[in-house]
Amino acid sequence: MPDVQPLLEELSNAYGPSGFEGPVRAIVRRELTPLADAIETDGLGSLIARLGPADGHPRVMLTAHMDELGLMVRRITDEGYVKFQPLGGWLDQAIVNQRWMVLTHAGPVLGVTGIKTVHVMTPKAREKLFERDDLFLDVGAHDKRDAEERLGIRPGDAIVPDSRFAPLAGGELYLGKAWDDRVGVAVMIEVMRELRAGAPGPATTFAVATVQEEIGLRGAETSAYAVEPDLGINLESGVAGDYPGITPDEAQERLGHGPGLFLHDSSMLPNLLLRDFVIDVAGDLDIPLQFNVLTGYGQDGAAMQRSRRGAPTVNIVVPTRYLHSHTGVIARSDVEQAIRLVAEIVRRMDEGTLAALRDFS
């Protein structure tokens, strides 16, 4: 298996909030072009790569979303500060006093979400949560005209976290932004590399890098309609529960203990026969498999599962700390094991196996 770190680093550092996924799509297209028999985009911007004959069956659809949480320029104040609209599920406290890049037509512009200094706050104000409507982005502009003309900032411009990749713990753990879901994108690319390099199996495989997941699974809906999958495997960042302040009742995954399999989230219940099939494959490969039951969350597998007449679907994840913030942490070993597991699941998927998974008699 090739070293996955360079790809993870490039994907993490790329700017691509919901609706502005172009830089990430360029990386995915570059990586998948030599691995696929055909590549296209749908009308919303999701990239669809096919390995195998166009009329082949079963049709296995792998999905991972390219977009990350971000902001959008709402307006510029007379003083030159930027007011914004969040893109995706931010906690207000995760937005405060962070570095950002405004992606303008003239190039990226650095900024910081400002916060009133503690020195002038009353004791009561110090206890208050800073709400997003009270926040602003300081881009160093002299006034509104300066922000518009010199810096090139316009309403509707994307704003993305400015947080760079770095190895932790001697390279065993990786620190970076946008693991939700660039880690899934990396796994999907490497699964296609494994399938192309070895025996791909009888299935026709579609690797789909979707758009706008963070604002409503939009890309998965359109791409699943186009692909018409017989079976779906969504590749995502999991919710690690191995740090202070989170309990096993909230999340059950731990970094370095293998990929995770979702058993429940607010958007989907997996096909139970497919769940058992994944467990059996992981056991055959001696890959540790974790399980997670969440009350919240939502992911592209739900769109595949409900597409057209419905498809057996699972959500396989790489455990991730500190989701939906500027910086998260993943373990390299979990990524590598997820690649092996998903590649083998695809290789074993034939017409008879699929028929058994779809048998509700």
C-alpha positions as CSV (number, residue, x, y, z in Angstrom):
1,M,0.0,0.0,0.0
2,P,1.5,3.4,-0.9
3,D,2.1,6.1,1.7
4,V,-1.2,7.8,2.2
5,Q,0.2,10.8,4.1
6,P,1.0,13.1,1.1
7,L,-2.6,12.7,-0.2
8,L,-4.1,13.3,3.2
9,E,-2.0,16.4,3.6
10,E,-3.0,17.8,0.2
11,L,-6.6,17.1,0.7
12,S,-6.7,18.5,4.2
13,N,-5.0,21.7,3.2
14,A,-7.2,22.3,0.2
15,Y,-9.9,24.9,0.5
16,G,-13.4,23.7,-0.4
17,P,-16.4,24.7,1.7
18,S,-19.9,23.7,0.7
19,G,-20.7,25.0,-2.8
20,F,-17.0,25.9,-3.5
21,E,-15.4,22.5,-3.8
22,G,-13.5,23.2,-7.0
23,P,-9.9,22.9,-5.6
24,V,-10.7,19.6,-4.0
25,R,-12.4,18.3,-7.1
26,A,-9.3,19.1,-9.1
27,I,-7.2,16.9,-6.8
28,V,-9.7,14.0,-6.9
29,R,-10.0,14.2,-10.7
30,R,-6.2,14.1,-11.0
31,E,-6.0,11.0,-8.7
32,L,-8.9,9.1,-10.2
33,T,-8.3,9.7,-13.9
34,P,-5.6,7.0,-14.3
35,L,-7.7,4.6,-12.1
36,A,-11.1,4.8,-13.7
37,D,-12.5,3.8,-17.1
38,A,-14.7,6.9,-17.2
39,I,-15.1,10.2,-15.3
40,E,-17.9,12.7,-15.4
41,T,-19.6,15.3,-13.2
42,D,-23.2,15.7,-12.5
43,G,-25.2,18.9,-12.7
44,L,-24.4,19.9,-9.1
45,G,-20.6,19.3,-9.3
46,S,-20.2,15.8,-7.8
47,L,-17.4,13.9,-9.6
48,I,-18.3,10.3,-10.7
49,A,-15.5,7.9,-11.6
50,R,-16.4,4.4,-13.0
51,L,-14.2,1.3,-12.9
52,G,-15.7,-1.5,-14.9
53,P,-18.3,-1.8,-17.8
54,A,-21.0,0.9,-17.9
55,D,-23.7,-1.8,-18.0
56,G,-22.0,-4.1,-15.4
57,H,-23.7,-5.4,-12.3
58,P,-23.7,-5.2,-9.4
59,R,-23.2,-1.4,-9.3
60,V,-21.3,-0.6,-6.1
61,M,-21.3,3.1,-5.3
62,L,-18.6,4.5,-3.0
63,T,-19.3,8.1,-1.7
64,A,-17.2,10.6,0.2
65,H,-18.0,14.3,0.3
66,M,-15.5,17.0,-0.8
67,D,-17.0,19.9,1.1
68,E,-16.0,21.2,4.5
69,L,-17.6,23.6,6.9
70,G,-17.1,27.2,6.0
71,L,-18.7,30.6,6.0
72,M,-19.9,33.0,3.3
73,V,-19.6,36.8,3.1
74,R,-23.0,38.3,3.9
75,R,-22.0,42.0,3.8
76,I,-19.2,44.4,4.5
77,T,-19.7,47.1,7.2
78,D,-18.8,50.7,6.6
79,E,-15.7,50.2,8.7
80,G,-14.5,47.3,6.5
81,Y,-15.4,44.3,8.7
82,V,-17.0,41.2,7.2
83,K,-20.3,39.8,8.4
84,F,-20.9,36.3,7.4
85,Q,-23.3,33.4,7.0
86,P,-22.2,30.0,8.3
87,L,-22.1,27.1,5.8
88,G,-22.8,23.9,7.8
89,G,-23.2,22.9,11.4
90,W,-20.8,25.1,13.4
91,L,-20.9,25.6,17.1
92,D,-20.8,29.3,17.8
93,Q,-17.9,28.9,20.2
94,A,-15.8,27.1,17.5
95,I,-15.9,30.2,15.2
96,V,-14.6,32.7,17.7
97,N,-11.0,34.1,17.4
98,Q,-9.9,31.8,14.6
99,R,-8.0,32.4,11.4
100,W,-9.8,32.2,8.0
101,M,-9.2,32.7,4.3
102,V,-11.7,34.7,2.2
103,L,-11.7,33.2,-1.3
104,T,-12.1,36.2,-3.5
105,H,-11.9,36.6,-7.3
106,A,-8.5,38.3,-6.8
107,G,-7.1,35.6,-4.5
108,P,-7.3,34.5,-0.9
109,V,-7.5,37.1,1.9
110,L,-6.5,36.3,5.4
111,G,-8.8,37.3,8.3
112,V,-9.6,36.6,11.9
113,T,-12.9,36.4,13.7
114,G,-12.7,39.2,16.2
115,I,-13.6,39.0,19.9
116,K,-13.9,41.8,22.4
117,T,-11.0,41.9,24.8
118,V,-11.6,40.6,28.3
119,H,-10.2,43.8,29.8
120,V,-13.3,45.8,29.0
121,M,-15.9,43.1,29.8
122,T,-18.2,43.1,32.8
123,P,-18.1,40.0,34.9
124,K,-21.5,39.0,33.5
125,A,-20.4,39.5,29.9
126,R,-17.4,37.3,30.5
127,E,-19.7,34.4,31.1
128,K,-21.8,34.9,28.0
129,L,-21.5,32.7,24.9
130,F,-20.5,34.7,21.8
131,E,-23.2,34.1,19.3
132,R,-22.5,34.0,15.5
133,D,-24.7,37.0,14.7
134,D,-22.5,39.1,16.9
135,L,-19.2,38.0,15.3
136,F,-17.3,39.5,12.4
137,L,-14.2,38.9,10.3
138,D,-11.3,41.4,10.5
139,V,-9.4,41.4,7.2
140,G,-7.4,44.5,7.9
141,A,-9.4,46.7,5.6
142,H,-9.4,50.5,6.3
143,D,-13.1,50.7,5.3
144,K,-15.8,49.1,3.1
145,R,-14.3,50.6,-0.1
146,D,-10.9,49.3,0.8
147,A,-12.2,45.8,1.4
148,E,-14.1,45.8,-1.9
149,E,-11.6,47.5,-4.2
150,R,-8.1,46.6,-2.8
151,L,-8.9,43.2,-1.3
152,G,-11.6,42.2,-3.8
153,I,-14.1,40.9,-1.3
154,R,-17.7,40.5,-2.5
155,P,-20.9,39.3,-1.0
156,G,-21.2,35.6,-1.6
157,D,-17.4,34.9,-1.4
158,A,-16.5,31.7,0.5
159,I,-14.6,31.8,3.8
160,V,-12.7,28.7,4.9
161,P,-10.8,27.8,8.0
162,D,-7.0,28.5,7.8
163,S,-5.5,25.5,9.5
164,R,-2.5,23.5,8.2
165,F,-1.8,19.7,8.3
166,A,0.9,18.4,10.7
167,P,1.9,15.0,12.0
168,L,1.5,14.3,15.7
169,A,3.0,11.6,17.9
170,G,5.9,10.8,15.6
171,G,3.6,10.5,12.6
172,E,1.1,8.1,14.0
173,L,-1.6,10.7,14.3
174,Y,-2.4,13.5,11.8
175,L,-3.6,17.0,12.7
176,G,-5.5,18.9,10.1
177,K,-8.7,20.6,9.1
178,A,-11.6,19.2,7.0
179,W,-11.1,15.5,8.0
180,D,-14.9,15.6,7.6
181,D,-14.7,14.4,4.9
182,R,-11.3,14.6,3.3
183,V,-10.3,11.4,5.1
184,G,-13.2,9.6,3.4
185,V,-12.1,11.1,0.1
186,A,-8.6,9.7,0.6
187,V,-9.9,6.3,1.5
188,M,-12.1,6.2,-1.6
189,I,-9.2,7.2,-3.9
190,E,-6.9,4.5,-2.4
191,V,-9.6,1.9,-2.6
192,M,-9.9,2.6,-6.3
193,R,-6.1,2.4,-6.5
194,E,-6.2,-1.0,-4.8
195,L,-8.9,-2.3,-7.1
196,R,-7.2,-1.1,-10.3
197,A,-3.8,-2.6,-9.2
198,G,-5.2,-6.0,-8.3
199,A,-8.3,-8.1,-9.0
200,P,-11.2,-5.6,-9.0
201,G,-13.9,-8.3,-8.6
202,P,-17.1,-8.7,-10.6
203,A,-18.7,-5.4,-9.6
204,T,-18.7,-2.2,-11.5
205,T,-17.5,0.4,-9.0
206,F,-18.4,4.0,-8.9
207,A,-16.3,6.3,-6.8
208,V,-18.3,9.5,-6.2
209,A,-16.8,12.6,-4.6
210,T,-19.9,14.5,-3.6
211,V,-20.6,18.2,-3.0
212,Q,-22.7,20.1,-0.5
213,E,-23.1,17.3,2.1
214,E,-22.7,19.6,5.0
215,I,-25.8,21.6,4.0
216,G,-28.1,18.7,3.2
217,L,-26.6,15.7,1.4
218,R,-27.4,17.5,-1.9
219,G,-24.6,16.1,-4.0
220,A,-25.3,12.5,-2.9
221,E,-29.0,12.9,-4.0
222,T,-28.2,13.9,-7.5
223,S,-25.2,11.5,-8.0
224,A,-27.1,8.5,-6.6
225,Y,-29.9,9.3,-9.0
226,A,-27.4,9.2,-11.9
227,V,-25.5,6.1,-10.8
228,E,-28.5,4.0,-9.8
229,P,-26.5,1.9,-7.2
230,D,-27.3,-1.7,-6.3
231,L,-25.3,-1.2,-3.2
232,G,-23.9,1.8,-1.3
233,I,-20.8,2.3,0.9
234,N,-20.4,5.7,2.3
235,L,-16.9,6.7,3.6
236,E,-16.8,9.3,6.4
237,S,-15.1,10.7,9.4
238,G,-16.3,9.0,12.5
239,V,-17.0,10.5,15.9
240,A,-14.2,9.5,18.3
241,G,-15.1,9.2,22.0
242,D,-11.6,8.9,23.4
243,Y,-10.9,12.3,24.9
244,P,-12.0,14.2,28.1
245,G,-15.5,15.6,28.1
246,I,-17.2,12.9,25.9
247,T,-18.8,9.7,27.2
248,P,-19.2,6.2,25.8
249,D,-23.0,6.9,25.6
250,E,-22.3,9.8,23.2
251,A,-19.7,8.1,20.9
252,Q,-17.9,4.7,21.0
253,E,-14.9,4.9,18.6
254,R,-11.3,5.3,19.6
255,L,-8.3,6.4,17.4
256,G,-6.0,3.6,16.5
257,H,-8.5,0.8,17.1
258,G,-9.6,0.3,13.5
259,P,-12.3,1.7,11.2
260,G,-15.8,2.2,12.5
261,L,-19.2,1.0,11.3
262,F,-22.3,3.1,12.1
263,L,-25.3,1.2,13.4
264,H,-27.5,4.3,13.9
265,D,-27.5,8.0,13.1
266,S,-30.2,10.5,12.6
267,S,-30.3,10.0,8.9
268,M,-29.9,6.3,8.3
269,L,-30.1,2.7,9.7
270,P,-27.9,0.3,7.8
271,N,-29.0,-2.8,6.0
272,L,-28.4,-5.4,8.7
273,L,-27.4,-8.2,6.3
274,L,-24.8,-5.8,4.8
275,R,-23.7,-4.9,8.3
276,D,-23.0,-8.6,9.0
277,F,-21.2,-9.0,5.7
278,V,-18.9,-6.1,6.6
279,I,-18.2,-7.7,10.0
280,D,-17.4,-11.1,8.4
281,V,-15.0,-9.5,5.9
282,A,-13.2,-7.6,8.7
283,G,-12.9,-10.8,10.6
284,D,-11.4,-12.6,7.6
285,L,-8.8,-9.9,7.2
286,D,-8.1,-9.7,10.9
287,I,-9.1,-6.0,10.9
288,P,-10.4,-4.6,14.2
289,L,-13.8,-3.1,13.6
290,Q,-15.5,-0.5,15.9
291,F,-19.2,0.3,16.1
292,N,-20.9,3.6,16.8
293,V,-24.5,4.4,17.7
294,L,-25.2,8.2,17.5
295,T,-28.2,10.2,18.2
296,G,-27.3,13.0,15.8
297,Y,-25.1,13.1,12.6
298,G,-26.2,12.8,9.0
299,Q,-24.3,11.4,6.0
300,D,-24.5,10.7,2.3
301,G,-25.3,7.0,2.8
302,A,-28.9,8.1,3.6
303,A,-29.3,9.5,0.1
304,M,-27.9,6.3,-1.5
305,Q,-30.2,4.2,0.6
306,R,-33.3,6.1,-0.5
307,S,-32.3,6.5,-4.1
308,R,-34.9,5.2,-6.7
309,R,-36.0,1.7,-5.4
310,G,-33.5,1.7,-2.5
311,A,-30.1,0.2,-2.0
312,P,-28.4,-1.7,0.9
313,T,-26.0,0.8,2.4
314,V,-23.5,1.1,5.2
315,N,-21.5,4.0,6.6
316,I,-17.8,3.0,7.2
317,V,-15.7,5.6,9.0
318,V,-12.3,6.7,10.2
319,P,-12.5,7.8,13.8
320,T,-11.9,11.5,14.2
321,R,-11.5,13.8,17.2
322,Y,-12.9,17.3,17.3
323,L,-15.2,17.2,14.3
324,H,-16.7,20.5,13.0
325,S,-13.9,22.7,14.2
326,H,-10.8,24.2,12.7
327,T,-8.6,21.2,13.6
328,G,-9.2,17.5,14.0
329,V,-7.0,14.4,14.6
330,I,-7.0,11.0,12.9
331,A,-4.8,7.9,13.1
332,R,-2.9,6.7,10.0
333,S,-3.5,3.0,10.9
334,D,-7.3,3.5,10.9
335,V,-7.0,5.0,7.4
336,E,-4.9,2.1,6.1
337,Q,-7.2,-0.5,7.6
338,A,-10.3,1.2,6.2
339,I,-8.8,1.0,2.7
340,R,-8.1,-2.7,3.0
341,L,-11.5,-3.4,4.4
342,V,-13.5,-1.5,1.8
343,A,-11.4,-2.8,-1.1
344,E,-12.1,-6.4,-0.1
345,I,-15.9,-5.7,0.4
346,V,-16.0,-4.5,-3.2
347,R,-14.0,-7.4,-4.5
348,R,-16.4,-9.9,-2.9
349,M,-19.6,-8.3,-4.1
350,D,-21.1,-10.4,-6.9
351,E,-24.7,-10.9,-8.1
352,G,-25.4,-13.8,-5.7
353,T,-24.0,-11.9,-2.6
354,L,-26.0,-8.8,-3.6
355,A,-29.2,-10.8,-4.0
356,A,-28.8,-12.3,-0.5
357,L,-28.4,-8.8,1.0
358,R,-31.6,-7.6,-0.8
359,D,-33.6,-10.6,0.3
360,F,-36.3,-9.5,2.9
361,S,-38.4,-12.7,2.5
